[in-house]
Amino acid sequence: MKSKLAVFASGNGSNFEAIAQACEDGRIDAEVVLCVTDKPGAYVTQRAKKFGVPVLEFRPKDYPSKAAFETMLVDALSDKEVDLICLAGYMRIVGEVLLSAYENRIINIHPALLPAFKGAHAIKDAFEYGVKVYGVTIHYVDSSLDGGKIISQAAVPYEGNDIDELESLIHAQEHILYPSTIQKLLK
Ligand code: GRF
């Protein structure tokens, strides 16, 4: 039987789309069974609808604690029999409830060569630092920020001066590396 993926995103969802498209094309031998967002109405929800993927939207502030909304998420994920959670621009630190329910089954994509440039502004930080080789990292998620064991990385050499061009190059690499890494993990 095909593996079942959940993709968590807070915004644009271009990585969601790359994963969903790869599942549709057979480059990933799995199915995206749920799109989870903590930002109701985020653009990722439109992409999910296009692929016919059910969306779970929630507002963290409607819950008394992170443990409370993660308990709701674990229930939804187990209803869908999710095997692997792929964070793709999910702008929250994962808490103990989700981590212990899905130990070693939560992965994230980060737009830098970790452990350099952790955090939410990795591309801008690396650009301002003046690095010449940028990149993308896929890693397991633990309770630290961008800190879990590295699964795969790809370099993006860039010596130009245009951050928009750089961002496009990094995102293009993300859309290749995330699907291929997921497929390798599922084997
Ligand atoms: C990506 O750059 C990813 O590496 C980071 O957040 C961004 C999400 O982009 N964690 P998108 O929503 O998938 O377009």
Backbone and ligand atoms as CSV (ligand in chain L), in Angstrom:
chain,resi,resn,atom,element,x,y,z
A,1,MET,N,N,0.829,-1.212,0.000
A,1,MET,CA,C,0.000,0.000,0.000
A,1,MET,C,C,0.857,1.254,0.000
A,2,LYS,N,N,0.352,2.309,-0.650
A,2,LYS,CA,C,1.102,3.564,-0.716
A,2,LYS,C,C,1.241,4.188,0.665
A,3,SER,N,N,2.411,4.814,0.907
A,3,SER,CA,C,2.580,5.565,2.142
A,3,SER,C,C,1.702,6.812,2.104
A,4,LYS,N,N,1.400,7.286,3.300
A,4,LYS,CA,C,0.531,8.469,3.413
A,4,LYS,C,C,1.295,9.619,4.047
A,5,LEU,N,N,1.258,10.751,3.343
A,5,LEU,CA,C,1.985,11.933,3.811
A,5,LEU,C,C,1.007,12.995,4.283
A,6,ALA,N,N,1.436,13.745,5.308
A,6,ALA,CA,C,0.779,15.012,5.649
A,6,ALA,C,C,1.820,16.101,5.415
A,7,VAL,N,N,1.401,17.205,4.817
A,7,VAL,CA,C,2.308,18.342,4.603
A,7,VAL,C,C,1.777,19.511,5.427
A,8,PHE,N,N,2.669,20.081,6.257
A,8,PHE,CA,C,2.315,21.236,7.096
A,8,PHE,C,C,2.928,22.494,6.485
A,9,ALA,N,N,2.129,23.535,6.317
A,9,ALA,CA,C,2.652,24.783,5.749
A,9,ALA,C,C,1.903,25.965,6.357
A,10,SER,N,N,2.584,27.106,6.388
A,10,SER,CA,C,1.957,28.317,6.935
A,10,SER,C,C,1.713,29.386,5.881
A,11,GLY,N,N,2.183,29.167,4.634
A,11,GLY,CA,C,2.118,30.289,3.693
A,11,GLY,C,C,1.876,29.862,2.259
A,12,ASN,N,N,2.871,30.168,1.453
A,12,ASN,CA,C,2.749,30.046,0.005
A,12,ASN,C,C,2.497,28.615,-0.483
A,13,GLY,N,N,3.252,27.666,0.037
A,13,GLY,CA,C,2.991,26.271,-0.294
A,13,GLY,C,C,3.615,25.760,-1.576
A,14,SER,N,N,4.685,26.416,-2.059
A,14,SER,CA,C,5.287,25.901,-3.298
A,14,SER,C,C,5.909,24.520,-3.063
A,15,ASN,N,N,6.423,24.275,-1.868
A,15,ASN,CA,C,6.948,22.925,-1.584
A,15,ASN,C,C,5.825,21.910,-1.429
A,16,PHE,N,N,4.703,22.334,-0.857
A,16,PHE,CA,C,3.527,21.457,-0.841
A,16,PHE,C,C,3.237,21.001,-2.261
A,17,GLU,N,N,3.193,21.986,-3.174
A,17,GLU,CA,C,2.840,21.676,-4.570
A,17,GLU,C,C,3.875,20.741,-5.202
A,18,ALA,N,N,5.156,20.980,-4.929
A,18,ALA,CA,C,6.195,20.104,-5.505
A,18,ALA,C,C,6.016,18.666,-5.025
A,19,ILE,N,N,5.652,18.515,-3.757
A,19,ILE,CA,C,5.461,17.160,-3.203
A,19,ILE,C,C,4.193,16.525,-3.790
A,20,ALA,N,N,3.100,17.299,-3.819
A,20,ALA,CA,C,1.833,16.750,-4.328
A,20,ALA,C,C,1.975,16.363,-5.807
A,21,GLN,N,N,2.681,17.216,-6.565
A,21,GLN,CA,C,2.875,16.926,-8.001
A,21,GLN,C,C,3.720,15.664,-8.179
A,22,ALA,N,N,4.763,15.520,-7.358
A,22,ALA,CA,C,5.631,14.333,-7.457
A,22,ALA,C,C,4.855,13.063,-7.092
A,23,CYS,N,N,3.925,13.172,-6.155
A,23,CYS,CA,C,3.080,12.005,-5.824
A,23,CYS,C,C,2.180,11.675,-7.016
A,24,GLU,N,N,1.615,12.710,-7.612
A,24,GLU,CA,C,0.740,12.482,-8.768
A,24,GLU,C,C,1.500,11.862,-9.934
A,25,ASP,N,N,2.738,12.328,-10.144
A,25,ASP,CA,C,3.548,11.834,-11.279
A,25,ASP,C,C,4.186,10.474,-11.016
A,26,GLY,N,N,4.119,9.994,-9.781
A,26,GLY,CA,C,4.766,8.719,-9.441
A,26,GLY,C,C,6.239,8.850,-9.089
A,27,ARG,N,N,6.754,10.095,-8.963
A,27,ARG,CA,C,8.157,10.237,-8.524
A,27,ARG,C,C,8.274,9.984,-7.031
A,28,ILE,N,N,7.184,10.192,-6.304
A,28,ILE,CA,C,7.104,9.759,-4.900
A,28,ILE,C,C,6.005,8.703,-4.858
A,29,ASP,N,N,6.363,7.544,-4.277
A,29,ASP,CA,C,5.400,6.460,-4.203
A,29,ASP,C,C,4.564,6.633,-2.931
A,30,ALA,N,N,3.762,7.675,-2.917
A,30,ALA,CA,C,2.964,7.993,-1.735
A,30,ALA,C,C,1.828,8.900,-2.161
A,31,GLU,N,N,0.986,9.196,-1.164
A,31,GLU,CA,C,-0.175,10.041,-1.424
A,31,GLU,C,C,-0.196,11.116,-0.338
A,32,VAL,N,N,-0.463,12.368,-0.730
A,32,VAL,CA,C,-0.639,13.412,0.289
A,32,VAL,C,C,-2.088,13.335,0.756
A,33,VAL,N,N,-2.295,12.927,2.007
A,33,VAL,CA,C,-3.669,12.714,2.489
A,33,VAL,C,C,-4.173,13.891,3.302
A,34,LEU,N,N,-3.258,14.812,3.671
A,34,LEU,CA,C,-3.701,15.959,4.474
A,34,LEU,C,C,-2.723,17.116,4.326
A,35,CYS,N,N,-3.306,18.309,4.185
A,35,CYS,CA,C,-2.537,19.557,4.233
A,35,CYS,C,C,-2.953,20.255,5.521
A,36,VAL,N,N,-1.985,20.542,6.366
A,36,VAL,CA,C,-2.279,21.193,7.658
A,36,VAL,C,C,-1.724,22.604,7.627
A,37,THR,N,N,-2.543,23.569,8.018
A,37,THR,CA,C,-2.020,24.936,8.124
A,37,THR,C,C,-2.505,25.609,9.403
A,38,ASP,N,N,-1.593,26.357,9.998
A,38,ASP,CA,C,-1.921,27.158,11.188
A,38,ASP,C,C,-2.318,28.580,10.785
A,39,LYS,N,N,-2.447,28.812,9.468
A,39,LYS,CA,C,-2.836,30.143,8.960
A,39,LYS,C,C,-4.013,29.956,8.010
A,40,PRO,N,N,-5.235,29.936,8.556
A,40,PRO,CA,C,-6.400,29.728,7.694
A,40,PRO,C,C,-6.391,30.707,6.518
A,41,GLY,N,N,-6.670,30.186,5.353
A,41,GLY,CA,C,-6.707,31.033,4.152
A,41,GLY,C,C,-5.356,31.211,3.478
A,42,ALA,N,N,-4.284,30.662,4.039
A,42,ALA,CA,C,-2.968,30.773,3.395
A,42,ALA,C,C,-3.034,30.197,1.979
A,43,TYR,N,N,-2.153,30.681,1.115
A,43,TYR,CA,C,-2.212,30.280,-0.296
A,43,TYR,C,C,-2.076,28.758,-0.475
A,44,VAL,N,N,-1.380,28.119,0.456
A,44,VAL,CA,C,-1.234,26.656,0.356
A,44,VAL,C,C,-2.600,25.966,0.300
A,45,THR,N,N,-3.633,26.561,0.895
A,45,THR,CA,C,-4.947,25.897,0.908
A,45,THR,C,C,-5.535,25.836,-0.512
A,46,GLN,N,N,-5.242,26.893,-1.314
A,46,GLN,CA,C,-5.717,26.860,-2.710
A,46,GLN,C,C,-4.985,25.793,-3.502
A,47,ARG,N,N,-3.692,25.674,-3.238
A,47,ARG,CA,C,-2.922,24.631,-3.949
A,47,ARG,C,C,-3.462,23.249,-3.574
A,48,ALA,N,N,-3.786,23.070,-2.286
A,48,ALA,CA,C,-4.294,21.766,-1.834
A,48,ALA,C,C,-5.605,21.437,-2.538
A,49,LYS,N,N,-6.467,22.447,-2.640
A,49,LYS,CA,C,-7.760,22.203,-3.310
A,49,LYS,C,C,-7.539,21.763,-4.748
A,50,LYS,N,N,-6.574,22.415,-5.418
A,50,LYS,CA,C,-6.269,22.061,-6.811
A,50,LYS,C,C,-5.892,20.581,-6.950
A,51,PHE,N,N,-5.204,20.060,-5.924
A,51,PHE,CA,C,-4.781,18.651,-5.961
A,51,PHE,C,C,-5.799,17.723,-5.299
A,52,GLY,N,N,-6.905,18.287,-4.824
A,52,GLY,CA,C,-7.913,17.463,-4.156
A,52,GLY,C,C,-7.447,16.920,-2.815
A,53,VAL,N,N,-6.540,17.639,-2.171
A,53,VAL,CA,C,-6.022,17.183,-0.868
A,53,VAL,C,C,-6.835,17.867,0.247
A,54,PRO,N,N,-7.381,17.099,1.187
A,54,PRO,CA,C,-8.133,17.713,2.292
A,54,PRO,C,C,-7.248,18.653,3.118
A,55,VAL,N,N,-7.855,19.747,3.582
A,55,VAL,CA,C,-7.106,20.757,4.340
A,55,VAL,C,C,-7.617,20.795,5.778
A,56,LEU,N,N,-6.697,20.823,6.705
A,56,LEU,CA,C,-7.054,21.067,8.112
A,56,LEU,C,C,-6.486,22.439,8.481
A,57,GLU,N,N,-7.376,23.402,8.683
A,57,GLU,CA,C,-6.945,24.752,9.070
A,57,GLU,C,C,-7.267,24.930,10.550
A,58,PHE,N,N,-6.333,25.485,11.296
A,58,PHE,CA,C,-6.620,25.777,12.712
A,58,PHE,C,C,-5.919,27.064,13.112
A,59,ARG,N,N,-6.452,27.691,14.177
A,59,ARG,CA,C,-5.815,28.896,14.725
A,59,ARG,C,C,-5.247,28.541,16.089
A,60,PRO,N,N,-3.929,28.565,16.220
A,60,PRO,CA,C,-3.339,28.203,17.512
A,60,PRO,C,C,-3.953,28.980,18.677
A,61,LYS,N,N,-4.334,30.235,18.434
A,61,LYS,CA,C,-4.835,31.008,19.574
A,61,LYS,C,C,-6.242,30.572,20.030
A,62,ASP,N,N,-6.882,29.704,19.258
A,62,ASP,CA,C,-8.163,29.154,19.705
A,62,ASP,C,C,-7.979,28.022,20.726
A,63,TYR,N,N,-6.728,27.667,21.001
A,63,TYR,CA,C,-6.450,26.554,21.919
A,63,TYR,C,C,-5.701,27.086,23.141
A,64,PRO,N,N,-5.883,26.426,24.302
A,64,PRO,CA,C,-5.220,26.930,25.513
A,64,PRO,C,C,-3.707,26.734,25.505
A,65,SER,N,N,-3.207,25.810,24.701
A,65,SER,CA,C,-1.762,25.531,24.724
A,65,SER,C,C,-1.354,24.834,23.433
A,66,LYS,N,N,-0.026,24.766,23.229
A,66,LYS,CA,C,0.511,24.005,22.084
A,66,LYS,C,C,0.128,22.530,22.223
A,67,ALA,N,N,0.197,22.006,23.454
A,67,ALA,CA,C,-0.157,20.590,23.660
A,67,ALA,C,C,-1.605,20.346,23.231
A,68,ALA,N,N,-2.475,21.329,23.484
A,68,ALA,CA,C,-3.905,21.143,23.138
A,68,ALA,C,C,-4.088,21.093,21.626
A,69,PHE,N,N,-3.457,22.014,20.881
A,69,PHE,CA,C,-3.710,21.938,19.427
A,69,PHE,C,C,-2.950,20.772,18.812
A,70,GLU,N,N,-1.820,20.413,19.397
A,70,GLU,CA,C,-1.105,19.247,18.835
A,70,GLU,C,C,-1.862,17.942,19.118
A,71,THR,N,N,-2.587,17.888,20.216
A,71,THR,CA,C,-3.408,16.698,20.497
A,71,THR,C,C,-4.502,16.579,19.429
A,72,MET,N,N,-5.100,17.705,19.076
A,72,MET,CA,C,-6.102,17.722,17.995
A,72,MET,C,C,-5.450,17.259,16.680
A,73,LEU,N,N,-4.223,17.736,16.419
A,73,LEU,CA,C,-3.539,17.350,15.174
A,73,LEU,C,C,-3.225,15.855,15.148
A,74,VAL,N,N,-2.743,15.331,16.279
A,74,VAL,CA,C,-2.404,13.894,16.331
A,74,VAL,C,C,-3.654,13.057,16.044
A,75,ASP,N,N,-4.798,13.479,16.576
A,75,ASP,CA,C,-6.048,12.745,16.304
A,75,ASP,C,C,-6.363,12.760,14.809
A,76,ALA,N,N,-6.230,13.947,14.194
A,76,ALA,CA,C,-6.541,14.059,12.757
A,76,ALA,C,C,-5.561,13.238,11.925
A,77,LEU,N,N,-4.287,13.269,12.309
A,77,LEU,CA,C,-3.263,12.530,11.548
A,77,LEU,C,C,-3.474,11.031,11.692
A,78,SER,N,N,-3.874,10.593,12.884
A,78,SER,CA,C,-4.043,9.148,13.018
A,78,SER,C,C,-5.331,8.693,12.335
A,79,ASP,N,N,-6.353,9.538,12.299
A,79,ASP,CA,C,-7.555,9.216,11.503
A,79,ASP,C,C,-7.189,8.952,10.051
A,80,LYS,N,N,-6.238,9.740,9.529
A,80,LYS,CA,C,-5.824,9.610,8.125
A,80,LYS,C,C,-4.704,8.599,7.940
A,81,GLU,N,N,-4.284,7.961,9.029
A,81,GLU,CA,C,-3.206,6.944,8.996
A,81,GLU,C,C,-1.930,7.473,8.359
A,82,VAL,N,N,-1.552,8.692,8.764
A,82,VAL,CA,C,-0.363,9.335,8.202
A,82,VAL,C,C,0.908,8.612,8.645
A,83,ASP,N,N,1.791,8.344,7.673
A,83,ASP,CA,C,3.068,7.684,7.969
A,83,ASP,C,C,4.180,8.697,8.197
A,84,LEU,N,N,4.175,9.794,7.437
A,84,LEU,CA,C,5.287,10.745,7.479
A,84,LEU,C,C,4.722,12.163,7.408
A,85,ILE,N,N,5.240,13.031,8.298
A,85,ILE,CA,C,4.852,14.449,8.294
A,85,ILE,C,C,5.985,15.240,7.653
A,86,CYS,N,N,5.640,16.007,6.624
A,86,CYS,CA,C,6.635,16.842,5.940
A,86,CYS,C,C,6.318,18.296,6.245
A,87,LEU,N,N,7.184,18.943,7.009
A,87,LEU,CA,C,7.000,20.372,7.264
A,87,LEU,C,C,7.556,21.119,6.058
A,88,ALA,N,N,6.788,22.080,5.564
A,88,ALA,CA,C,7.200,22.823,4.363
A,88,ALA,C,C,6.796,24.276,4.567
A,89,GLY,N,N,7.633,25.005,5.286
A,89,GLY,CA,C,7.280,26.389,5.597
A,89,GLY,C,C,6.244,26.466,6.705
A,90,TYR,N,N,6.291,25.516,7.643
A,90,TYR,CA,C,5.426,25.548,8.842
A,90,TYR,C,C,6.196,26.326,9.900
A,91,MET,N,N,5.700,27.527,10.218
A,91,MET,CA,C,6.511,28.472,10.978
A,91,MET,C,C,6.333,28.324,12.490
A,92,ARG,N,N,6.399,27.083,12.974
A,92,ARG,CA,C,6.280,26.841,14.414
A,92,ARG,C,C,7.252,25.770,14.849
A,93,ILE,N,N,7.707,25.886,16.089
A,93,ILE,CA,C,8.498,24.809,16.684
A,93,ILE,C,C,7.529,23.689,17.064
A,94,VAL,N,N,7.864,22.469,16.664
A,94,VAL,CA,C,6.995,21.328,16.981
A,94,VAL,C,C,7.180,20.967,18.454
A,95,GLY,N,N,6.060,20.697,19.130
A,95,GLY,CA,C,6.099,20.398,20.566
A,95,GLY,C,C,6.155,18.903,20.859
A,96,GLU,N,N,6.212,18.604,22.137
A,96,GLU,CA,C,6.420,17.218,22.592
A,96,GLU,C,C,5.285,16.283,22.182
A,97,VAL,N,N,4.057,16.791,22.125
A,97,VAL,CA,C,2.920,15.908,21.830
A,97,VAL,C,C,3.069,15.324,20.417
A,98,LEU,N,N,3.360,16.190,19.470
A,98,LEU,CA,C,3.512,15.736,18.073
A,98,LEU,C,C,4.819,14.956,17.900
A,99,LEU,N,N,5.877,15.434,18.537
A,99,LEU,CA,C,7.172,14.755,18.392
A,99,LEU,C,C,7.121,13.333,18.937
A,100,SER,N,N,6.450,13.144,20.079
A,100,SER,CA,C,6.470,11.785,20.625
A,100,SER,C,C,5.518,10.881,19.859
A,101,ALA,N,N,4.431,11.435,19.306
A,101,ALA,CA,C,3.508,10.594,18.522
A,101,ALA,C,C,4.134,10.185,17.184
A,102,TYR,N,N,4.993,11.026,16.636
A,102,TYR,CA,C,5.584,10.763,15.307
A,102,TYR,C,C,7.110,10.774,15.368
A,103,GLU,N,N,7.662,10.079,16.359
A,103,GLU,CA,C,9.110,10.063,16.552
A,103,GLU,C,C,9.825,9.584,15.285
A,104,ASN,N,N,10.814,10.366,14.833
A,104,ASN,CA,C,11.566,10.051,13.605
A,104,ASN,C,C,10.699,9.993,12.348
A,105,ARG,N,N,9.522,10.548,12.430
A,105,ARG,CA,C,8.634,10.545,11.248
A,105,ARG,C,C,8.174,11.970,10.915
A,106,ILE,N,N,8.960,12.954,11.363
A,106,ILE,CA,C,8.686,14.355,10.997
A,106,ILE,C,C,9.966,14.920,10.386
A,107,ILE,N,N,9.830,15.464,9.171
A,107,ILE,CA,C,11.001,16.047,8.504
A,107,ILE,C,C,10.681,17.492,8.097
A,108,ASN,N,N,11.740,18.254,7.862
A,108,ASN,CA,C,11.579,19.674,7.518
A,108,ASN,C,C,12.541,20.034,6.395
A,109,ILE,N,N,12.165,21.082,5.674
A,109,ILE,CA,C,13.082,21.650,4.671
A,109,ILE,C,C,13.507,23.032,5.138
A,110,HIS,N,N,14.800,23.302,4.991
A,110,HIS,CA,C,15.336,24.605,5.411
A,110,HIS,C,C,16.168,25.180,4.263
A,111,PRO,N,N,16.000,26.493,3.962
A,111,PRO,CA,C,16.667,27.054,2.781
A,111,PRO,C,C,18.083,27.548,3.046
A,112,ALA,N,N,18.898,26.692,3.660
A,112,ALA,CA,C,20.317,27.009,3.900
A,112,ALA,C,C,21.035,25.700,4.181
A,113,LEU,N,N,22.365,25.780,4.169
A,113,LEU,CA,C,23.164,24.593,4.485
A,113,LEU,C,C,23.372,24.555,5.996
A,114,LEU,N,N,22.470,23.872,6.697
A,114,LEU,CA,C,22.589,23.778,8.162
A,114,LEU,C,C,23.907,23.107,8.524
A,115,PRO,N,N,24.536,23.448,9.647
A,115,PRO,CA,C,23.976,24.258,10.733
A,115,PRO,C,C,24.142,25.757,10.541
A,116,ALA,N,N,24.540,26.216,9.346
A,116,ALA,CA,C,24.625,27.661,9.136
A,116,ALA,C,C,23.226,28.234,8.876
A,117,PHE,N,N,23.011,29.422,9.333
A,117,PHE,CA,C,21.816,30.206,9.022
A,117,PHE,C,C,20.507,29.511,9.398
A,118,LYS,N,N,20.406,29.158,10.679
A,118,LYS,CA,C,19.127,28.670,11.209
A,118,LYS,C,C,18.136,29.834,11.272
A,119,GLY,N,N,16.868,29.517,11.462
A,119,GLY,CA,C,15.873,30.562,11.710
A,119,GLY,C,C,15.062,30.933,10.485
A,120,ALA,N,N,14.185,31.909,10.677
A,120,ALA,CA,C,13.141,32.220,9.692
A,120,ALA,C,C,13.631,33.067,8.522
A,121,HIS,N,N,14.834,33.630,8.620
A,121,HIS,CA,C,15.297,34.525,7.543
A,121,HIS,C,C,16.604,34.027,6.944
A,122,ALA,N,N,16.681,32.723,6.735
A,122,ALA,CA,C,17.951,32.103,6.362
A,122,ALA,C,C,18.523,32.665,5.064
A,123,ILE,N,N,17.680,32.853,4.054
A,123,ILE,CA,C,18.201,33.290,2.753
A,123,ILE,C,C,18.764,34.705,2.888
A,124,LYS,N,N,17.999,35.584,3.512
A,124,LYS,CA,C,18.443,36.976,3.693
A,124,LYS,C,C,19.717,37.022,4.551
A,125,ASP,N,N,19.736,36.222,5.601
A,125,ASP,CA,C,20.910,36.229,6.492
A,125,ASP,C,C,22.162,35.782,5.732
A,126,ALA,N,N,22.020,34.717,4.948
A,126,ALA,CA,C,23.183,34.215,4.196
A,126,ALA,C,C,23.622,35.227,3.143
A,127,PHE,N,N,22.645,35.857,2.495
A,127,PHE,CA,C,22.933,36.864,1.466
A,127,PHE,C,C,23.685,38.042,2.083
A,128,GLU,N,N,23.179,38.500,3.221
A,128,GLU,CA,C,23.830,39.652,3.869
A,128,GLU,C,C,25.222,39.288,4.395
A,129,TYR,N,N,25.393,38.021,4.745
A,129,TYR,CA,C,26.721,37.570,5.203
A,129,TYR,C,C,27.708,37.536,4.045
A,130,GLY,N,N,27.155,37.353,2.843
A,130,GLY,CA,C,28.012,37.349,1.655
A,130,GLY,C,C,28.561,35.987,1.284
A,131,VAL,N,N,27.832,34.914,1.631
A,131,VAL,CA,C,28.332,33.587,1.264
A,131,VAL,C,C,28.266,33.409,-0.259
A,132,LYS,N,N,29.039,32.470,-0.751
A,132,LYS,CA,C,29.083,32.233,-2.193
A,132,LYS,C,C,28.442,30.903,-2.570
A,133,VAL,N,N,28.293,30.020,-1.583
A,133,VAL,CA,C,27.587,28.764,-1.825
A,133,VAL,C,C,26.423,28.695,-0.833
A,134,TYR,N,N,25.217,28.778,-1.357
A,134,TYR,CA,C,23.998,28.684,-0.558
A,134,TYR,C,C,23.535,27.237,-0.618
A,135,GLY,N,N,22.315,26.962,-0.162
A,135,GLY,CA,C,21.853,25.591,-0.298
A,135,GLY,C,C,20.561,25.312,0.426
A,136,VAL,N,N,20.242,24.031,0.452
A,136,VAL,CA,C,18.980,23.534,0.999
A,136,VAL,C,C,19.294,22.305,1.850
A,137,THR,N,N,18.591,22.175,2.971
A,137,THR,CA,C,18.779,21.019,3.858
A,137,THR,C,C,17.426,20.388,4.174
A,138,ILE,N,N,17.391,19.062,4.137
A,138,ILE,CA,C,16.235,18.321,4.669
A,138,ILE,C,C,16.734,17.632,5.931
A,139,HIS,N,N,15.975,17.774,7.019
A,139,HIS,CA,C,16.433,17.197,8.296
A,139,HIS,C,C,15.255,16.659,9.105
A,140,TYR,N,N,15.583,15.739,10.007
A,140,TYR,CA,C,14.567,15.290,10.960
A,140,TYR,C,C,14.270,16.431,11.919
A,141,VAL,N,N,13.079,16.435,12.450
A,141,VAL,CA,C,12.666,17.507,13.360
A,141,VAL,C,C,12.768,17.008,14.791
A,142,ASP,N,N,13.410,17.834,15.614
A,142,ASP,CA,C,13.376,17.597,17.055
A,142,ASP,C,C,12.926,18.888,17.730
A,143,SER,N,N,13.124,18.979,19.044
A,143,SER,CA,C,12.546,20.135,19.747
A,143,SER,C,C,13.384,21.404,19.585
A,144,SER,N,N,14.517,21.306,18.898
A,144,SER,CA,C,15.335,22.509,18.698
A,144,SER,C,C,14.962,23.183,17.378
A,145,LEU,N,N,15.371,24.432,17.226
A,145,LEU,CA,C,15.075,25.162,15.983
A,145,LEU,C,C,16.047,24.718,14.889
A,146,ASP,N,N,15.521,24.090,13.838
A,146,ASP,CA,C,16.324,23.662,12.681
A,146,ASP,C,C,17.519,22.805,13.101
A,147,GLY,N,N,17.322,21.966,14.133
A,147,GLY,CA,C,18.470,21.291,14.744
A,147,GLY,C,C,18.569,19.785,14.579
A,148,GLY,N,N,17.560,19.104,14.046
A,148,GLY,CA,C,17.603,17.631,14.012
A,148,GLY,C,C,18.599,17.080,12.996
A,149,LYS,N,N,18.747,15.764,13.030
A,149,LYS,CA,C,19.741,15.080,12.179
A,149,LYS,C,C,19.493,15.376,10.679
A,150,ILE,N,N,20.591,15.670,9.986
A,150,ILE,CA,C,20.484,15.997,8.561
A,150,ILE,C,C,20.262,14.732,7.724
A,151,ILE,N,N,19.320,14.823,6.773
A,151,ILE,CA,C,19.029,13.697,5.870
A,151,ILE,C,C,19.680,13.937,4.506
A,152,SER,N,N,19.526,15.158,3.972
A,152,SER,CA,C,20.125,15.444,2.663
A,152,SER,C,C,20.381,16.943,2.537
A,153,GLN,N,N,21.314,17.274,1.655
A,153,GLN,CA,C,21.609,18.683,1.366
A,153,GLN,C,C,21.946,18.835,-0.109
A,154,ALA,N,N,21.678,20.047,-0.624
A,154,ALA,CA,C,22.123,20.373,-1.981
A,154,ALA,C,C,22.664,21.794,-1.960
A,155,ALA,N,N,23.749,21.999,-2.670
A,155,ALA,CA,C,24.374,23.315,-2.727
A,155,ALA,C,C,23.781,24.140,-3.863
A,156,VAL,N,N,23.726,25.438,-3.647
A,156,VAL,CA,C,23.294,26.383,-4.692
A,156,VAL,C,C,24.367,27.480,-4.776
A,157,PRO,N,N,25.309,27.338,-5.717
A,157,PRO,CA,C,26.338,28.380,-5.846
A,157,PRO,C,C,25.708,29.655,-6.412
A,158,TYR,N,N,26.048,30.797,-5.848
A,158,TYR,CA,C,25.513,32.066,-6.375
A,158,TYR,C,C,26.430,33.207,-5.960
A,159,GLU,N,N,26.898,33.945,-6.939
A,159,GLU,CA,C,27.794,35.052,-6.634
A,159,GLU,C,C,27.208,36.387,-7.061
A,160,GLY,N,N,25.931,36.388,-7.431
A,160,GLY,CA,C,25.292,37.621,-7.901
A,160,GLY,C,C,24.864,38.524,-6.755
A,161,ASN,N,N,24.108,39.563,-7.142
A,161,ASN,CA,C,23.727,40.609,-6.190
A,161,ASN,C,C,22.232,40.782,-6.048
A,162,ASP,N,N,21.482,39.832,-6.580
A,162,ASP,CA,C,20.032,40.004,-6.659
A,162,ASP,C,C,19.362,38.956,-5.772
A,163,ILE,N,N,18.841,39.403,-4.641
A,163,ILE,CA,C,18.293,38.430,-3.676
A,163,ILE,C,C,17.052,37.724,-4.230
A,164,ASP,N,N,16.305,38.401,-5.105
A,164,ASP,CA,C,15.120,37.728,-5.677
A,164,ASP,C,C,15.539,36.575,-6.589
A,165,GLU,N,N,16.592,36.841,-7.359
A,165,GLU,CA,C,17.121,35.781,-8.232
A,165,GLU,C,C,17.641,34.614,-7.380
A,166,LEU,N,N,18.355,34.961,-6.306
A,166,LEU,CA,C,18.882,33.930,-5.398
A,166,LEU,C,C,17.739,33.098,-4.807
A,167,GLU,N,N,16.694,33.783,-4.351
A,167,GLU,CA,C,15.558,33.057,-3.760
A,167,GLU,C,C,14.950,32.094,-4.761
A,168,SER,N,N,14.819,32.529,-6.020
A,168,SER,CA,C,14.247,31.636,-7.032
A,168,SER,C,C,15.130,30.409,-7.232
A,169,LEU,N,N,16.441,30.620,-7.237
A,169,LEU,CA,C,17.348,29.479,-7.430
A,169,LEU,C,C,17.231,28.492,-6.262
A,170,ILE,N,N,17.144,29.038,-5.046
A,170,ILE,CA,C,17.050,28.160,-3.869
A,170,ILE,C,C,15.720,27.412,-3.872
A,171,HIS,N,N,14.634,28.126,-4.179
A,171,HIS,CA,C,13.333,27.435,-4.205
A,171,HIS,C,C,13.314,26.356,-5.293
A,172,ALA,N,N,13.915,26.643,-6.435
A,172,ALA,CA,C,13.940,25.624,-7.505
A,172,ALA,C,C,14.680,24.375,-7.013
A,173,GLN,N,N,15.752,24.576,-6.271
A,173,GLN,CA,C,16.488,23.417,-5.720
A,173,GLN,C,C,15.650,22.684,-4.671
A,174,GLU,N,N,14.912,23.458,-3.855
A,174,GLU,CA,C,14.034,22.827,-2.852
A,174,GLU,C,C,13.041,21.888,-3.519
A,175,HIS,N,N,12.480,22.356,-4.651
A,175,HIS,CA,C,11.405,21.584,-5.288
A,175,HIS,C,C,11.922,20.294,-5.927
A,176,ILE,N,N,13.247,20.211,-6.105
A,176,ILE,CA,C,13.870,18.960,-6.563
A,176,ILE,C,C,14.244,18.089,-5.362
A,177,LEU,N,N,14.902,18.720,-4.381
A,177,LEU,CA,C,15.470,17.929,-3.273
A,177,LEU,C,C,14.396,17.333,-2.347
A,178,TYR,N,N,13.321,18.087,-2.094
A,178,TYR,CA,C,12.344,17.557,-1.124
A,178,TYR,C,C,11.671,16.286,-1.658
A,179,PRO,N,N,11.102,16.314,-2.889
A,179,PRO,CA,C,10.493,15.069,-3.383
A,179,PRO,C,C,11.474,13.903,-3.460
A,180,SER,N,N,12.703,14.150,-3.942
A,180,SER,CA,C,13.631,13.008,-4.095
A,180,SER,C,C,14.038,12.453,-2.731
A,181,THR,N,N,14.150,13.320,-1.748
A,181,THR,CA,C,14.512,12.848,-0.394
A,181,THR,C,C,13.366,12.043,0.219
A,182,ILE,N,N,12.151,12.534,0.042
A,182,ILE,CA,C,10.987,11.797,0.580
A,182,ILE,C,C,10.937,10.398,-0.045
A,183,GLN,N,N,11.126,10.342,-1.339
A,183,GLN,CA,C,11.081,9.037,-2.019
A,183,GLN,C,C,12.158,8.084,-1.464
A,184,LYS,N,N,13.365,8.614,-1.233
A,184,LYS,CA,C,14.431,7.765,-0.678
A,184,LYS,C,C,14.067,7.278,0.727
A,185,LEU,N,N,13.473,8.155,1.516
A,185,LEU,CA,C,13.106,7.764,2.892
A,185,LEU,C,C,12.044,6.676,2.907
A,186,LEU,N,N,11.176,6.692,1.928
A,186,LEU,CA,C,10.063,5.740,1.928
A,186,LEU,C,C,10.489,4.344,1.479
A,187,LYS,N,N,11.644,4.247,0.853
A,187,LYS,CA,C,12.078,2.957,0.290
A,187,LYS,C,C,12.465,1.972,1.385
L,1,GRF,C1,C,10.918,27.362,2.037
L,1,GRF,O1,O,11.990,28.181,1.655
L,1,GRF,C2,C,11.357,26.385,3.086
L,1,GRF,O2,O,12.687,25.995,2.971
L,1,GRF,C3,C,11.166,27.181,4.359
L,1,GRF,O3,O,10.001,27.931,4.140
L,1,GRF,C4,C,9.837,28.168,2.743
L,1,GRF,C5,C,8.465,27.717,2.369
L,1,GRF,O4,O,8.154,28.047,1.053
L,1,GRF,N1,N,11.113,26.320,5.510
L,1,GRF,P1,P,6.817,27.481,0.402
L,1,GRF,O5,O,5.653,27.902,1.305
L,1,GRF,O6,O,6.929,26.012,0.286
L,1,GRF,O7,O,6.702,28.151,-0.944
